[in-house]
Amino acid sequence: MVDRIYFTVIFLLIFGASGYFIYERIQALRENVQILKTNAEVMSNSLEESNATIFQMQKNAEAVEQKISELNDGLREAETYKDEITEKLQKHNLTRLSAAKPGLIEKRVNEATSKIFKELEDITSTNN
């Protein structure tokens, strides 16, 4: 009978200790689950922010490409204008013409220079 009592006490101690360790393990697992849920939420928020940033960067890249296209169009127009001016200057001997008609040439050169300086001032102005 005493053996039975000892056996029952030992069985209850083993059962109780096992129950305690299982309880502690379950609590640790619950804490881990909570931490993992929090981490998943943080990762989800980070993913959303990253996607928003990528979308904004794509929009910015498209805007930059549009500006580059506009600048290239302007460059082509400027090159065409430069070619026209170069052709006109090659056709006319300005040295001979300015010696023959200095007032006419000076007036046109001054007007053209003034126009170019005004355009340059408009282009480089910070008040657009």
C-alpha positions in Angstrom: 0.0 0.0 0.0 2.8 2.4 0.8 4.3 1.4 -2.5 1.1 2.4 -4.2 1.1 5.8 -2.4 4.8 6.4 -3.5 3.9 5.3 -7.0 0.9 7.7 -7.0 3.0 10.6 -5.6 5.8 10.0 -8.1 3.2 9.7 -10.9 1.6 13.0 -9.8 5.0 14.7 -9.6 6.0 13.5 -13.0 2.5 14.4 -14.4 2.6 17.8 -12.7 6.1 18.6 -13.9 5.2 17.6 -17.4 2.1 19.7 -17.3 4.1 22.7 -16.0 6.8 22.3 -18.8 4.0 21.9 -21.4 2.3 25.0 -20.0 5.6 27.0 -20.2 6.2 25.8 -23.7 2.7 26.8 -24.8 3.2 30.3 -23.2 6.6 30.7 -25.1 4.9 29.6 -28.3 2.1 32.1 -27.8 4.7 34.9 -27.2 6.5 33.8 -30.4 3.2 33.8 -32.3 2.5 37.3 -31.1 6.0 38.5 -32.0 5.7 36.9 -35.5 2.3 38.6 -36.0 3.8 41.9 -35.1 6.7 41.3 -37.4 4.3 40.3 -40.2 2.4 43.6 -39.8 5.6 45.6 -39.8 6.8 43.8 -43.0 3.4 44.3 -44.6 3.5 48.0 -43.9 7.1 48.2 -45.2 6.0 46.4 -48.3 3.2 48.8 -48.9 5.6 51.8 -48.4 8.1 50.2 -50.7 5.5 49.7 -53.4 4.3 53.3 -53.0 7.9 54.5 -53.3 8.5 52.4 -56.4 5.3 53.7 -58.0 6.4 57.3 -57.3 9.8 56.6 -58.7 8.3 55.2 -61.8 6.2 58.3 -62.2 9.2 60.5 -61.7 11.2 58.5 -64.3 8.4 59.0 -66.8 8.4 62.7 -66.1 12.2 62.9 -66.5 11.9 61.0 -69.8 9.2 63.5 -71.0 11.5 66.4 -70.1 14.4 64.8 -71.8 12.3 64.3 -74.9 11.2 68.0 -74.8 14.8 69.1 -74.4 15.9 66.9 -77.3 13.2 68.5 -79.4 14.4 71.9 -78.4 18.0 70.9 -79.2 17.0 69.7 -82.7 15.2 73.1 -83.3 18.3 75.0 -82.0 20.6 72.9 -84.3 18.3 73.6 -87.3 18.3 77.4 -86.4 22.1 77.3 -86.0 22.5 75.6 -89.4 20.3 78.3 -91.0 22.4 81.1 -89.4 25.6 79.5 -90.4 24.4 79.2 -94.0 23.4 82.8 -94.0 26.7 83.9 -92.6 28.6 81.9 -95.2 26.6 83.5 -98.0 27.3 87.0 -96.9 30.7 88.7 -96.5 30.0 90.7 -93.4 33.4 92.4 -93.4 32.8 93.9 -96.9 29.2 94.7 -96.2 30.0 96.4 -92.9 32.6 98.5 -94.6 30.2 99.5 -97.4 27.2 100.1 -95.2 28.3 100.4 -91.5 25.0 102.0 -90.2 22.9 99.2 -91.6 25.0 96.4 -90.3 25.6 98.0 -86.9 21.9 98.5 -86.4 21.1 94.8 -87.3 23.9 93.4 -85.2 22.9 95.5 -82.2 19.3 94.4 -82.5 20.2 90.8 -82.9 22.6 90.9 -80.0 20.0 92.6 -77.8 17.5 89.9 -78.8 19.9 87.1 -78.0 20.8 88.6 -74.6 17.1 89.1 -73.8 16.4 85.4 -74.7 19.4 84.3 -72.7 18.2 86.4 -69.7 14.7 84.8 -70.0 16.1 81.3 -70.2 18.4 81.7 -67.2 15.9 83.7 -65.1 15.0 82.1 -61.8 11.5 83.8 -61.9 9.5 81.6 -64.2 
